[in-house]
C-alpha cells in the first residue's frame, strides 16, 4: 500500500517512516504543502497522512484541493497538535476521514490506517479472503488452504494489493508504485522476483500475467 506523509516535523516523519516501512508500506514523505498538492495531482496514493501546520500551503487548504481532484477520494488521516473540538470539526468538515492528535501511539496510528484502508476497499471484516487465501492486515499473517504461509513484508504487501482487487488486472506501474513509492526496489525485491516467490508459496496458476499490462489474481487456480 502506498502512503503519502505530509509532515514538516522531521523527527516525527522519520519515526513514522521507520514504523510503516518496516511493515512493508511504501511511504513517501513531503514537508511542503504545495509540493504535496502537486504530488496528489500527478500520482495515486492509497492513503494520506496529513499535518495541518504546513509551510507554503496549510493542511486544510491542501485537503480541500485534494477533494476537488478527479481521484480525490483518497482516505486522509489528519495528524495534528490542534486538539480543540473546533479544530477537529473543521478538519472533518474539510474532508478528513479520521483525526489523530499528537503525540500519538504508533500502534494506534497503524490500526487507524488499517481501518481506513479497509473502509476504502468496501470491506466490513478485518481480513481479506479469496481462492483459499486468507490475509489478516492486523497481524500480517497469511494462510493458504488453512496453512500458515510465511511472507516477507514486500511479498505480503504485493499479495495485499492483488487481494484488494481479485479478478481485476493491476498494472505493473500501479503495483510498483504501491510497493516502492519513490524508492528504488532493493536486490531481490523487484516486482518479477516477488511475483515468482508468491507463485511458489501459493498455487502457481493463481497469479496470472497479462502480457504488456500487469497481473491479476484469478478467481480459482
N, C-alpha and C positions, 0 to 999 in steps of 0.2 A: 504494500500500500504506500502511496506517495503522499507525504505530508509537507506542507509549506509552513514553516515557522517564521512569523514576522515579529521580531523582538529586538529592542535596542540595548537590552542589558546583556552584555557579552557573557558574563559568568553564568547567568541563568540559561542563556541559549546553549552554551557548551554543555551544561549539565543535562538539558533536555535531549540534545543531540546524542550524547553517550547513552542515555537511558533508552531512547527509541531505536537508534541504530542497532543497539545490542539485541533487540528483538526482531531485527530484520526489516524495520520500516525504512523506506527511502526518505530521508528528511533533508529538505533544502531550507537554508536559513538566509533571511534578509533582515537588515536592521533599519531599512528606509521605507516609509510608506509609499513613496512614489515608485520606487523600484518594484515593490510588491504588486502595485497596481498593474505595472507593465507585465510582470510575470503571469498574473492571473488573466490578463487579456490574451496572452500568447500561448499559454500552456495549460494542461489539465492536471488537477490535483484531486486526491481522494478526500482530503480534509485540510483545513487551515487552522492553525493555532495563532491567534491574533492578540497582540498587545494593543492598548488604546493610546498610550502616550508615545507616539512615534514622531520622528523628525520628517520634514517635508510634507507629509500628508498624515493627518491623525487617523487613528484606527476606526472611528465611527464613519468618517468620510470614505475611507477605503472600503469598509463594509457596505456602505450604500452603493458605491460604484460597482462593487463586485456583484451585488444582487441585480444590477441592471444589465449584466452581461448575458449573452445567449446561453452560456453554460454556468450561470451564476447561482445554481442551486447547490454548489459545493457546501458540505457541512462546515460551519465555523464555530470554533470554541474560543471564546474570549478569555484571555489571561490578563488580569489587571489587579493593581493595588487599590483601585477605586471600589470600596466595599459598601458605599451608601446605597440604600434601596433605589433612590432616584437614578443613580448611575447604572444599576443593573437593569432597571426598566428601560432606560434609554438604549442600552446595548441590545436587549432582546427585541425592542420595537424597531431597531435599525436593521434587524435581520439575523442576529446571532442565534445559534441553535442551543448553546449552553454557555455557562458563565462560571469561571473558576477564579476565586480571589487568591492573590499572592499573600503570603507564602503558602504553597500547597504541597501535598504529599505526592510523590511521583507515581505511587501505586494508584492513587485516586485519579490522577491525570490519565494513566493508561486505561483504567476502567471506563472513564468518560469517553475516551477515544473509541474504545471498542463499542460502546453503546451507540455513539453517533454513526459509526460505520455500519452497524447492524441496522439502524433505522433507515439509513440512506439506501440500503440494499433491500428494504422492504421485508426484513425478517423479524419475527417476534422471538423465536428461540435463540439462545446464545451460541448455538453451534451451526455449522454448515454440514449438510449430508447429501450425498449423491453417488449413485452407482457403487455402493459398498464402501465409500469413503466417508469418514466422519471426522471433522476438524473442529476443535474447540479453541476459539481465539483467546479465551481467558487463560488457559493453561498451555496453549500452543502444542497440544497433544494431537496426534493423528492416529486414527485406527483405520485399517483396511480389512474388510471382511471379518471384523471383530477382533483383529490382532493389532497390538500396538506397533506403530511403524515410526522409526526414528527419522527425523528430518533435521537438516541444518537450518539455521534461520532463513537463509536465502531460498532453499527448497520449500520451506514452509510458506514463505510469502508468495512465491510463484504459484504454489498449489492453491493458496487462498484466493489469488486473483482469478485463476481458472474456475474454481468452485463458485465464485461470486456470480458467474455468468455461464452456467453449464449449457452446452449446445450452441453457444454463440462464438463466432470467430473473434479472437482478440489479436490485434495487430502486434507485430514484433515491436514496433515503436512504442505502443502503449504499455506492453509488458516491460520493456527495458526501462521506460521512464518510471514505472511503478516500483521497479526493483532497485534502480540506481540513482534516480533523480539526476542531479548534475555531477554525480561522482562517476568515475570510471569503474567498470567491473574489475575485480581483482582476479588473480590467477585461479582457475578452476571455477570461477563464478560467472562465466559467460552464459548467455541465455541457452545456447545449444547444449552446453555441458549440464546445466541444471535440468533441462528437459530430459536429457538422456538418463540422468540419475533418477528422476521421478518415474520414468518408464520402467526402470529396473526394480524400483521399490513397489510399484503398483502393477497393474496389468499393462503390458506394453502397447496394447491397442486402445487404451483409454484416452491417451492424449494424442490427438491427430494433427498432422501438419497440413496446413492449407498453403500450398506452394506459392511463394511470392507475396503472401499476405501475413500469416501468423499461425496461431494454434487454437484448437478448441478441445474442450473436454467432452467426450462423446457421452451419449445417454447410457450406453452399455458397452462393455468390451466386446 
